[in-house]
Amino acid sequence: MLKTVKFLIGSAGPSGFGSKSTAEQVTETCHDLRSITAIITGATSGIGAETARVLAKRGARLVLPARSLKAAEDMKARILSEFPKSEIIVMALDLSSLDSVRKFVAEFESLNLPLNLLINNAGKISYTHAISEDGIELTFATNYLGNFWAAATTCYVATHPRLVNISGKYFSDCNEASTSNLGSNLAEGCMYV
């Protein structure tokens, strides 16, 4: 309970930042990131969009892979309107498709750019049982396998390979093994893994 209260009021953790810290505050000491290339999935909205905007402000070269190239191009235009000198590359990537991940990795490698940051922000939840083109449950394919495959195949071009994945706890209280009728109603919003 105390952890929840601290989170809600934004108390700073060991890093000095809390749940109310902004991307600008977190990157305040990063004045010049021009030598950094960052791939940010899920950068067309929400946290990913703000991460992209702030990294562009700090000078990082951005690679914005997305299912919707239009949404990624719109995000690129918004960032360029605020930071006109930004270098932003838009690329196609559907994390639920291993073929799309392979194509993205090959295209990124052909750019001969270093990989300094890989921010796996994209996510999808399917509230009904859906299958990817590869025959894998859609949420699992998108949120786990696609990110894993992209990271595993791009890590060797990273300047200092190290992988840190951060995840939310949105459905951590779901119990798919529960056979009670009460539990089955709650499980409709849970991931099918």
N, C-alpha and C positions, 0 to 999 in steps of 0.2 A: 504494500500500500504506500509506504514512504517513497519508493522508487517512482510510482505513478504520480504522486503529488509533486515530487521534484521535477519530473518530466513536464508536467502541466504548467508549472510556474517558470520553467525555463532555467532551472539551476544549472550552473556550469559543472561539467564533469571533469575528469582528469586532464583533458585537452585544453580546458579553459573555455570551451564552448558548450552551449546547451541547446535544447530543442527550439529556442527562439532565436538562435544565432542565424545570421544571414550568410549567403555565399560571399557577399562582399566583405563581411567581417572576417570570415575564415581565411580569405585570400589576401587580406590587407597587407601582409608583409611580402607578398609575391608581386613585386612591382614590374618585373620584366620577364615574361614567359615566352619571348619570341623564339627561343630554341626548343620549345616544347610542342610536340604533336599529340593531340588528344582525340581519341575516338570516343564519341558519346552516343550510345544508343538511347532511344527514347527522348531525343532532344527537341522534339517538335512541340512539346507542351510540358507544363508543370515543372517539377524539380529539374528535369533534364534540360528544359529550355533556359531556366535561370542559370544552371551550371554552365551551359554553352555561352550565354550572354556574358557572364562574369569572367570566364576564361578568355573570351575574345577581348574583353576590356583590359585584361592583364597581358594581352599580346600573343596568346597561344594560337597555333595553327589548329583549326578544328576540322575533323572529319565527322560529318553528320550522316550516318547510315539510317535509312528509314524505309518502311513499307510504302509509304506515300511520298513519292518524290515531290509532289506539289506542296505538301505540308513542310517538307524539309527546305524546299526553295523559298517558301514564305518565311520560314524561320531565319534562313540565311539573309533574306532581304531586310527583315526587322533588325537583325544584328548589324548589318552593314549600314543601315540608316543611322544607327547610334555610334558605331565604330567603323568608319569607312575604310580604314587601312587593314581591317581584319582579313586573314586568309582562311576561307571556308570552302571545303570540298563536300559536295553532296553526293552520296552514293546509295544505290539500291541495296536493301537488306531486309529480308523477311526471316526473322529468327526461328519461325516454326518450320522452315524448309532447309534441310541440310544442304540441298543443292544451291540455294540462294546464299547460304553461309559460305560455301566453297567458292562461289563466284565473287562474293565480296572480298574474301581473303586474297584471292588471286589478283583482283583489281587493286586492292590496297598495296600488296607487295609490288605490283608493277609501277607504283608511284615512287618507289625507292626512298620513302620517308622513314625516319625513325619512329618508333612507337614508344612514347613516354608515359602516356596515360590511356588506359582502357576503362571507361566508365560504363559498366553494364547497368543502365537505368531502365531500359525498355522492359515492359512487362505486359502480360495479357492474362485475363482470367475468363474462362469459359464457364458460365453457370450451368450449362448443360453438357452432357458428354459429347465432345467433339474430337475428331481425329484429324491429324495433319496429313499432308500429302504423302508423308513417309510412313503413315500407319501408326503414328504415336499420338497419345493423348495430347491435345492441343496446348493446354496450359503448361504441361511438363515439357513439351517440345520447345515452346517459346521461352519460358522462364528459366529452364535449366539446360537442356541439351544444346540449344542454339548458342547460348552464352558460353557454355563449356567448349563446344567445338570451335567457336571463334577465338576464344582465349588460347586454347591448346595449339591452334594453327598459326596464330600471330605472335605468340610469346617469343619465338626465336628471333624476331626482328626487333624486339624490345631492347632498349639500351641497357636497362638494369631489370631483367625480368623478375617480377614479384607480383603476385596476384592477391588482391584483397576484394572480396565480395561482401557487400552489405545488403541485408534483406530486412523487410518489414515483418511484423508479427501479426498481420491482419487476421489470419485464420488459424492461429496457433492453438486455439481452444477447440478446434473441430476434432471430432472423434469418429472417423469413418468406420471404425470397428464396432461401434455401438449398434446393436440390433433393436434398440427400443424405438417405438414410434415417435417419441419425443425427439430423440437424436436424429432421426431420418429427416424431419422437417428442417432442422438446423443445418444439416449437411448439404442442402441444396446450394448454398453459397460457398461450399468448400471446394478446394481443388481436388480433382480426381487423380490421384497418383497411384 
